[in-house]
């Protein structure tokens, strides 16, 4: 029996998303080191380590059968790549052609899907690892064409075996980590949403809405990741109790997101009307407590602890009491705003109900549609169609593939020209640094250089202080683990760790000190080539195509509204078509936010469109909030197929959105819809005249959406003018 404090610490470690990854890498590297040390073949350790690293970089999330299939594909790709390098190494013209073509083709596989792209990128890395291993030996030895590939594949297969066994033993842990991340991001979204209700005059609401839109992109990314992980494990396993439990938790998180992203209210009017009352404070506190409840649910899921959302329940009761008091006041001028607050309270009450349901996700889900959309390719024809659709300079994947192939070709040409020591590090640096856009390339470029310098200094100090080979190899193992633990969030630290591993390993078969200056020199050359390529070869300036993503977000919003209206006409059904329309709208919003985040890192001349883009994002996300509120309340009224006038107004909004999207996509200055404001006033008048509370909500929400088209059209026009 472990002491309580130690048990708690181990549980906390187990909840870290990089912990399991690091343990697998440690077992693989330590096992390879022990085997080489036992056999006295330390010279074989470098290709073994490189094979382990390449295999770990190729790892994709899957159930153990899928991981076994992926491992077989990975090893086949690795074998072809390594043997091709060995065969062509002494034939520079053929080698250069093969390098360029393979870099282009493997990068284009990213168009098929993320898993294909991951394996393809790792294959490129292993190709350069093979070059480094051959150069270290002074060339390909006659009759030993198979030697280096065999050792690299042995290391890759060893890590792959560990990965498959780990997947079989701990199949559900990645799902828990993914769902916990999703809940934490939702908690942060709710916290930021709460800041909109701060009852203070003169606050910068636009900045807070922008922060909310950027956080929404992170929530959407977490939702997509969780969905893909669940889907891969549900293939052929539907009905498994534990997996269905996680699926229901995912749907609960999806519903919480729709509720959290809803807006029913004009914030400025609420602040002015209820400045001297506590209702906005109660709204703010409830949202904060519900955000904290999401974070508590994440901890409970990971640590297997009870989940308590008592504080948010009490905050909801306090909000309802505050609303009851306001309703008793004889203020007719508050009537419309109180309707908005009532809708908000109902929405937050349903959100609270979803949190309560998360305490018992094993409860039957009834007849709800639990299907998920499969985005993986459906056979060779689908793969061909996806690749063909990206064979155009308009595709970012094509541009990156061409840019990377030319980058590696330039690096190889420079290598042949100046014959630097350990020159293939130039290609490896270029491969890691060259990213699909300027902002990411610049960030990785500087982190690569800083990390390399830090790793060389640390390596020089450690191999000087600890000359014993076993200690140096142990440092190499720890450094390898550090690389994988840090590479996702702290690339400079990861680069320092892998540089330290290289120095410690190469010091066992030669002079590690003699590698310091060549490693630094080659890193600078490789980073410089990658930096020039991203500027000169089909540069993908993110700000120049903001209008396309803006148009896509408006078109997705129109389809989402159409799907919502179908639910109002025919009755609520959380079917796949509706969830797809909702997710596509949020994905389009998130893609625009991600593009703007990248554009913000570009040089000043190319960043001129970013300010207009952020204004558009703020209004587009506000529109999405209004749509989400309409979707969140779609089950609170009888099917409304007989409301011809309301549906005509909604159809007019859809037509206006589609017209804005069409002109924006064609880079034509859109005009503000002339009917938007009159339609909003007509809807508000209709809402005030009706006694049907659910239909009043529908009309008021449509009025907010229609009025939002005015600033949205102005922002779209400003975006196009900046780009013309």
N, C-alpha and C positions, 0 to 999 in steps of 0.2 A: 504494500500500500504506500503510494507516494505521499509525502507531506502535502498539506493543503496548498501552501504557497507555491511549491514546485509544480503541482498539478495544474494550478491556475495559470502559471507562466507558460507551461507547455500548451495548454488549451489556447492561450492568446497567440502563441507562435503559430499554431495550426491554422489560425484564422487569417494569417497574412497571405496575400495572393501569391507572393514569390517564394514562400517557404517550401512548399512541396517541390516546386521547380528546382530550387537550390539543393534540396536533399537528393533529388535524382541525379543532378549534375555531380554532386559530391561523391555519391556512390560510384558513378561511372568513372570519374577521374581518379579517385582513390583506388578503385579496382584495377584500372589500367596501369597505374603507377606500381601497385603491389605486384602485379603479374610481371611487368618488365624488370622490376628490381629482383624478383625471385629468379628469373631466368638469366639475369645479367645482360639483358639486351636493352640497355638504356637508350641506344640509338633509335630503337623502334618506338620509343615513347612519344616523340614529336608527332609522327603521323597518326598514332593512336589518339592522342589528345585532340589533334585537328579533326579527326573523324567524329569524335564525341561531340565537339563543339558544333560542327556542321549539322549533325543529326539533331542536336538539341535546338538549333535554330530552325530546323525544318519541322519541328513538332507542331501539330495542330490539334485542337480540342476535338475529342471524339470518344465514343465508347470503345471498349478494348478490341472488339472485332474490327471496327472502322480504323482504329489506330494500327492494327496489324496489317490491314490492307494498305494503308498509307505508308507504313514502313516498307512494305515490299516494293511499292512504286518508288519511294525515295531511294532505296538501295539500288534499284535498277537505273534510275537517273544518275545517281552518284557513280555507278560502275561505268556507264557510257561516258560520262564527263571525264572521269579520271583516266580511263584508257585512251580517250581521244587526245587529251593533253599529252600523255606519254608518247603517243604515236606521232603527233605533230610538233612536238617541242623543238626538234632540231630542224624544222622546215619553216622558217619565219614567214614566207608569203602565205603558205597554206594555214599556218597557225593564226596569223592576223585575220584571215578571212573567216576561219572557224570561230575565233573569238568574237568578232563583230556579229556574225550571223546568230551564234548561240545566245549572245547577250540580248539581241533584239527579239528572237523567238521566245526565249524563256521569260522575258519581261512581259511580252504580249500575253502570256498565259494568265496574267493577273486579270485580264478581261473576262476569263471564264468564271473565276470565283476566287475568294481570298485564300482558300486552301491550296488551290493550284499555284497561286502567286507565291505563297510561302515556300512551298517545296521547290519551285523554280528558282527563287532567289537563293535558297540554301544550296542548290546545285551550282549556281554561279560561284558562290563562296567556296565550295569544295573544289571547284576547278582551279581557283587561284591558290588554294591551300596545296593542291597537287604541284603547281608551278613552284611554290616556295620550297616544298620538300625536295623536288628534283634539283633546284638550284643549290640547295644546301649540300647535296651529294655531288655536285659538280657535273650533273647531266644524267642522262638515262644510260644505265649500265647495259652493255650488250647481253641479250638473253634474259634480262630481268625486267621486261616491260610490265610484268604483273606485280612486282614487289611493292611499290608505293601504293598503287590502287588497292592491293589486298589489305595492307595495314590500315589505310584510311577507311575502307569498308568494314574492317573488323571493329574499329572504334565506333563507327556509326551503328553497326548492328548491335554492339554491346549496349550502347545507350538506348537504342530502339527496343531491345528486349526488356530493359529496366522499365521503360515507359509503358510498354504493353502490360507488364505485370502490375505496375502501379495503377494503371487505369482499371484493371480488373479488381484490384483490392479496394480502391478508394474511388469508386465510380461516381459517387454523389457529391464528393467534396467540391469539385469545380462548380457544380450547380449552386451549392450553398454560397460559395464565394461570389458568384455572379449575381445571384439574387440579393445578397447582402449589399453589394456595390450599388445595385439599382435602388434599393431602399434608402441608402445613404444619400444618393443623388436626389431622390425624391424629397428627402428631409431637407436638404439644402434648398431645393426649389421652393418648398413651402416657407422656409425661413425668409427667403428673398421676397416671396409674395406678401408676406406679413408686413414688410417695410412699406408697401404701397398704402397701407392703412394707417400709417403713423399720422395722428391728428395734429399736424403742424403745418402752418401756412408757409408757402415759399420754398418747399422742398423741391429738389430737382427730380420730378417724376420721370422725365425722359431718360435720365441716367439709370434710374432704378428699373425702368422697363427694359432698357437695353441689357442690363445685367441679368434680368430674368430671362430674356431671349437667349442669351449666351449659355445660361445654366440649362435651359430647356434642351439645347443641343447635346449637352452631356447626358441628360436624362434619356433622350432618344437613343443615343449611342449605347447606353447601358441596357435599355429595353431591347434593342436589336441583338446585342450580344447574348443576353439571357435567352431570348427566343431561339436563336440559332443553337445554343448549347442544349436546350431542352429538346428541340426538334431532332437533333442528331441522336439523342438517346431514346427518343420515342419511336424511332423507325423500327417497326417490327416488335415493339415492346409495350404498346398501348394496353392499358389495363393493369400494369404493374402499380401496386399501391403507392409506393414511395414516389415514383415518377409522376403519377397523377397528382400527388400532393404538391409537388413543385410546380406542376402546370397550373394548378388552381392558385398558388401563390403568385405566379406570374400574371394571371388574369386579374387578381386583386390589385397588384401593382399597376397594371394597365388602367384599371378603372380609377384608381387613386390619381393617376396622372391626368386623366380626362377631367376629373373633378377639380384637381389642383390648378389646372391650366385654364379653368373657366373664369369669365368675367361677366358680371351682370350690372355694372354700375359705372357712372361717370365720377371718377374719384374727386375731381375738383368740387362738384356740386355737393357730394356727400360731406366733404370737409367743411364747406361753408355752412351747410344746413345743421350739422350735428357737432359743430366745433365745441360747444359747451356741454356736451353729453358724453357718456363713456362708451357708446355703442361701437365706435370705431376702434377704441382701445380693446374692447372685448373681441372684436373680429381679429385684430392683430395678435392678441394673446392666444386665441384659439388656433390660429394658423401656426404660430410658433410652437405650441404644445403638440399639434399634430405632426409638425416636422420632427420634433424630438421623439414622438412616438414611432415614427418611421425609423429613426436611428436606433431606438431601443429594440424594435423588431429585428433589425439587422443583427444586433448583438445577440439577441435571444436565439435567432436562427443558427448562428455560428457556434455559440457556447452552450446550446441546448438548455437554455434557461427559460423560466416562465416569462411571458410577455404581459406587461401591465400598462394600460393606457388610461389609467384613472385620472391623471391631471388633465388630459384633453377632454375627457367626459365632463369633468367639473367645469372646464372653460366653456364647453358647449351649453351647459345648464345656465351659466352666468350670462352668456350672450342671449339666450332665449328670454331670460328674466329682464334684461335690458330692453329687448324689443317689445316685450309685453308692456313695459312702462311707457315706451314711446307711443304705442298704439292707443294708450288711454288718454294721451294728450289731445286737446281739441285743436289740432293744426292741420287744416285741409291742404296747406301748401306742401306738407310732407308726404302726401298720399303716394305720389309716383315714386319718390325715393324710398319710402317704406316698402313698396312692392319689390324694389330691387334688393333691399336688405333682407326681406323675407325669402326671396329666391336664393340669396347668398347663404342664409342660415339653413335652408333646406338642403342645399348642395353640400355644405359642410357637415350637416347631420348625416347625410348619406356617406360622405367620406369617413366619418367616424364609425358608421356601421361597417364599412369595408375593413377598417382597422380591427374592429371587434371580430369580424369573420376570419382575420388572419390568425387569431388565437386558436382557431380550430379549422385549419385548411383541409382536414380530412373529411369534413362534412360533405354529403352528396351535393353535387352541383346541379342536379335536376337535368333538364333537357337542353341545357345551354350548348351551343356549338363550340366544341373544344378543338376544332381543327386549326392547323397552322399552315401558313403559306410556305411552300418549299421553293426557295430561290436557287437551289443547286441545279446544274444542267441536267436535262433529261435525254441523255444519249449523245452520240457523235454529231447528229444533225444540229442539235442545240448548241453544242460546243463550236461547231463551224459557224453558225449564224452569229454567235456572240463575238467570235474573233473577227469575222468579216465586217461587222458593224463598227469595229474600232480601227479598221484599216484606213484611216483618214487623218490628215494633220489636225482636224478639229478635235480629235480624241486626245485627252490628256495622257492616256496610257500609251498611245502611239508615239506622242511627242517624247514622253519619258523614255520609251524603249529605244527610239532613234538617238536621243541625247546620250543615253547610257552606253550604247554600243560605240558611238563616236568617241566618247570619253575614254573608254577602255582601249580603243584603237589608238588614240593619241598617246595614252600612257605607255602602250607597248612600243609605239614608234620612238618615244623619248627614251625608253629603256634601251632599245637597240642602238640609239645614237650615242648616248653618253656612258652606257655600260656601268651603271652604279652598282655598288655592293648591295646584295639582297634587294635588287631592283623591283622584284615582283610585289613588294610592299606598296609600291606606287599604285598598282592596279587594285590591291585590296582596299587601300584608303579611298580611292576614287569610288569604288563600288559601295562602300559604307556611307560616304559623304554625299554622293549625288542623289538627290531626292526629287520628287515630281515637281516641286515648286521652289522658287527662290528663297522664301522665308524659311522653310524647313532646311534647305541646303545650307544657308548661312548659319543657322543655329547649330547644325551638326558639324559644320566645318570648324567653327571656333571651339566647340567642345572637344572635337577630335584632336585638335592641336594642343589645347590646354591639357587634356587627359594624357596625351602621349608624353608631353614634357614632364608631367607629374609622375607618370609611371616609370619613365627612364630615371628620374632622380631617385625615386623609391627603390627601383631595381638596383641601381648602382650602390646605394647605401646598404641594402639587405644582402646582396651577394658579397659585399666587402665585409660586413659584420658576421655573416654566417657562411663560411666557406664549405661547411660540411654538405655533401651532395644530397643526403637524405632530408636535411632541413630545407634546402633550396627547393627540392621537389615538393615537399609539404607546403611550402609557401606558394608554389605554382598551383597546387590543388585548391588552396584557399582563394587564391586570386581568380581562378576559373569560376569558382562558386560566386565570388563577388561580382564578376562580370555579368552573370545571368541574373543575379539579385538586383543589380542597379541599372541594367541597360534600358528598361522601359521608362524610367523616370529621371535617372541621373546619368546621362550618357557620358559626360566627362569622367565621372568616377568609374564607370564601366570600362572606358578606354584605358584609364590608368591601370585598372586591374588586369586587362588582357595584355597590356604591354609588359607588366610585371611578370605574368605567366610566360610570355615569350622569352624574356631575358633569362629567367631561371631555367627554362627548359634548354635553350640553346647553350647555356653555360655548361651543360652536362656533356655536350658533344663538341665543344669548341671554346672559343673565348667570348663569353657574354659581354664583356666590356667593349669588345670590338664591334658589337652590334649597335651600340648606343647612338653614335653619330649617323650611321647609315639609316637607322630606323627614323630618326628625327628628320633627316634630309629627305627621305622618301615620303614621309608623311606630309611634309610641306609641299613637295611636288604633286603628290596625288590630290591633296586638298585644293591646290591652286588650279589644277586641270578641271576638277569638278566644279569649282566656283566659276571659272570662265565658261564652261559648257552650259551651265544653267542660265547664263546671261546671253550667250551668243547663239546657241543651237535651239531654234524654235522656242524661245522663252515663253513660259506659261505665266504671264503676269495676271495675277488673280483678279485685280481690279477691272480688267478689260472685258470680262464676261459676266460681270455682276448682273447685267440686264437679263441674261439668259436664266440664271438661277432665280432672279426676282419673278420673271414670267412663269417659271415652273412652280414657284410657291403660290402664285395667284391661281394658276390653273388647277393645282391640287386642292386649293381652298374651295374652288367652285365645285369640284367633284365631291369633296367632303360635304358641302352644303346640300348637294343633290342627294347624297346617300342619307343624310339626316332627314330630309323632307320625305324620302321614301319610308323611313321609319315612322314619321308622324302620320303618313297616309295609311300605312298597313299595320302599324303596331310595332312595339319595340321587339327587336330580335338581335342579339349580339352575334350575328352570323359573320362568317369570314369576309364577305364582301364589304360589310360595314367597317369591320376592323381594319381591313386593307385600306379603305379610303381614309380612315382616320390616321393610320400609321403613315401613309404616303404624304398626307398633309404635314405631319410633324417632321417626317424625313426631309421634305423640301425646305421647311423652315430651318432645320438643323444644318442642311447643306449650305444654305446661304450664310448662316452664322459662322460655319467653319471656313468658308471661302473668305469672309471678311477678316477673320482672325489671321489667316495667312497673308492677306493683302496688307494688313497693318505692319508686317515685318519687311515690306518691300521698300526700295529706295524712294525718296521723297517725290521724285517726278512721277513715278508710277503709282504713288499712294494718293493721288489727287482725288480719286473717286470714292475713297473709303468713307469720308464724312457723309456724303450723300447716301452711300450704301447703308451705313448704320441708321440713318434717319428712316430709310425705307424698311429696314429690318424691324425697327421699333414699331412702326405702324402695321407691318405685315403680321408681327407676332400678336399685336393687340387684336387684329382681325381674327387670328386663329383662336385667341382666348374667347372671343364672342361666339365663334362657331362651336368651341368645346362646351360652352355653357348650354347652347342649344342642344347639342348632342347629349349632355349629361341629364337633361330634363325630359328626354324624348319619351320616357315610359310613364310620365305622370299625367297623361291625358288619354282619353279614348282615341282610336284612330280618327284622324282629322281629314279624311278624304273628301268631305263635303264643304270644306272651307276654301271655296274657289277663289275668293278675293285674296286671302292670305297667301295662297299658293301662287297666284299671279304676281304678287309683290315679290315673293321669294324667287320666282323665275326671272323677274327683272333684275334682281341682285346678281343672280348667276350669270345672266347675259352681260351685265356690266363688268363683272370680274373676268369673264372670258375675253371681252373686248379689250380691257386693260392688259391682260396677259398677252393677247395677240400683238398689240402695238408695241409693248415693251420687248417682247421676244424678237420683233422685227427691227428693233432699235429706232422706232418712230416715237416722237414725243406724244405721249397719251394725253388726252384731255380729261379733266375731271368730269365724271358722269353728271350730266345736267339734271337728271331725274333723282339723284341720290338724296338730296336734302328735302325736296317736296315729298318724296316717298317716305322718308323718315318721319316727317311731321304727320302725314296721313296715318301711318302705323301707330304713332303715339296717340293720336286722337281716337283711333279705333280701340286701342287698349284701354283708354280712360272710359270709353262708353260701354264696354262689355262687363258683365258680371261673372263671366267664366274665367276663374283664376288661371288655370293652365293655359288657356288661349291668350289671356292677357300677357303671360310670360312670353309666349311665342311671338306675339306682335311686338312687345317691347324689345326683345332680343333681335328681331329682324330690323327694328328701327336703329338699334345701336350698330348693327352690321352695315346697314345702308349709309348711315352718317359717317362711318369709318372709311367709306370709299372716297370721301372728299380729300382728307389729308393723305390717304394712300395714293390717290391719283396725282396729287401735287408732288409727293415724294418720288413717285415713278417718273414723272416729268423731269424732276431735278436730276435723277440718276442718268437719264438718257442725255440730257443737255451736257452733263459733265463728260460723257463718253464720246460725244459726237465731235 
